[in-house]
């Protein structure tokens, strides 16, 4: 929609024009008939174009145009008139008319012409306005740009430049006015350190072609320009020239340089800093200086591999994390913190650390300054411990400690400091005591006179003495004072330890009592109590020695050795034995030695002694007690002698019994020589063998080392030998095998005699009857004792066996009657086994009360150890025919 | 071998008789029986035996070994000691005399006979 104001003095024409223009709806037409009216309308409304007649009442169209243009209004203005003189047209053009339309010809064509003119004019006006705006914009932009802008045409002529350009290149006003490209480039050249770079490009823009360029150039006045250029093309891509932008970046450059220098300075500072510096970001150490590396003892390239907390001592991690978080959150913190860190080798360091927040690569980080304070910390700790220790000692020692003034005279002044123990000891409060002087407390009696104490404090500076202290309740306690002079704030004072020696006094008394008691006991003792040194020389002896050995204590102590009293013939032996005991630090108990009394008589002394050793185990000597056991010893000897005599007597009796039995045996033999009857001869022989078997028992008894028991194996061998002899046994024909377990079996006389007789009867019986009508045979004698002291005696043969109808009770012969009776006497059982040959089993126990067994070697509970083979070699008894 | 003179020194007369009887039966001449050391020495002088059977344990103040020593001073005659004791001390003492045999009671009869034969064989 184009709004048009039509001005004409002919209303009819206005009406036609309005109608025509508005007919297709693209025009809005307002009309008026005078310029005055038109100006009024234009004040109220805005129009896109004005169509005005030339000939108007009052002011004509040209004047109207001039009026508008003079007022700055550039609205499209079309003269539409019937008059068309050349002057009017010229003046209209001069006044700035946009179109001139004649009202001549065919009206339809005129209106089309008019419409075209209006549209063209409005459009052109619009473009013009836009162009003007663009230019103004461009110009404004150029003028405010911080960059100097230079546009150089194809031929090297300067097409455009802004103000900034002239100021930054300091182009004088004269040159500006001259607007000479050559002058301007000459001015630029003045600043260039290397003109061959930029200058040809400015003089001949086509050198760089279609490329854009950028370069920093340093001017000889130390400024730095950032120079950029781009080619300028026309609508048909035609090369017009090149646009240059110059930006003064000197400040930035200087800042950069300054920053670089500053960074270097800080780097040196940081690298050589005595403090460790850490930058921690996102929980990792992103930077540390050499001191920091040294502190945590980790290579630079491995630092960031672990969370910083891992370098912190576990107990301190929570606090370190808290501080780090608070620091990053900007919360208030104590400036310095102390914590422990652990280096690679696991060593703990105390550090004092402070931090600030810094940006690091665009993100917040903490910059930490740490100082190793381990030594200081240890020193502090040692100091604290020492102090604590001192207080601990001061207040908890068992002794009182006091500090008091020392006067010029050497006498004490008032108390300066007292520990708790002193207060408790003396029953005063701390404050009460501070009002006092040691002389107020001490009793007048001292182990050293007071004047001497004073003198010693002045000269030696140290005194130990004993005195009494009067307590608040009036009681007096004995004390030992151990005082040293000290200098406190330039003044002489005494630091003294007060020891309550009540207990010590009691103990001393107890020791004295004990010593007295011991002295009385030892001196009144029945026993000779003595001590020797490590060599055996007497160092102490109670007076009893005189009663025993005839020597006084004075004769012994420091002069004689324990072995000096031994009997001369055995002295060397007993001396070396005694000294061996000394070497081994052994004890001896009731050791009896034979000694010689001063009067030469023999004395038996029974001694008990223990070594005295020092804390290193070195022998100091021996201490012990001895008794005169001469009477007892003599009595013992007498008893032994009596016993020996009795044993001899008993042996003699056995010998005589045996001799008597042998005599009977010989009588029976001699008697048998005169007997012709075979039966009588047999009877005599049987009796003889019974007597002999008993005689042998008595022989074994008197030969035995133990008078009460019979070595039964020997006995049986001897018995069998005798029987073999008596019966003229042919060893080729009859073998007698003896098997006794254990082989050293012993029996007492009450068991041995019946047992021997039984064997005699059974073997005799076998020899007489078993092998009648036979070439050969074996007789076995088996005697064993089990662990329960039960005996088994078996006599067997492989002969003809018991006669038919044989029964134990029949006791058909005297032999069997005897066997049966003897078994009963033993309290045993008798069994006849009838089978191949004859076997008699007898079982019995030895009543230990009757005689007692000879002590035997333990059998180890294993019977298999004992050879069970018949002792055939010994058992084979042969008598030549 | 028969007819050899044997002196028996044995303080038990009955035992000596048995011995005499046994030896006589096999042909020896028993020239005497002595019950004490003194008798033995006297008989040894008087009967000049070819062999002495000597019991070590004798009545009186001399035992058989001492008697044998005494006899050895005037007559070289083999001695067979017979004893019921067999302790080492006695045996050692007896061995110093270099007896023809040393028989411990009870010995086998045959042992006695062979000892006698051997002793007489050596002495002849």
Interface residues (C-beta under 8 A of the other chain):
Chain A: X655 X658 X659 X662 X663 X665 X666 X667 X669 X670 X673 X692 X696 X699 X703 X718 X721 X722 X724 X725 X877 X879 X880
Chain B: X12 X14 X15 X17 X18 X21 X22 X84 X85 X86 X105 X106 X108 X109 X110
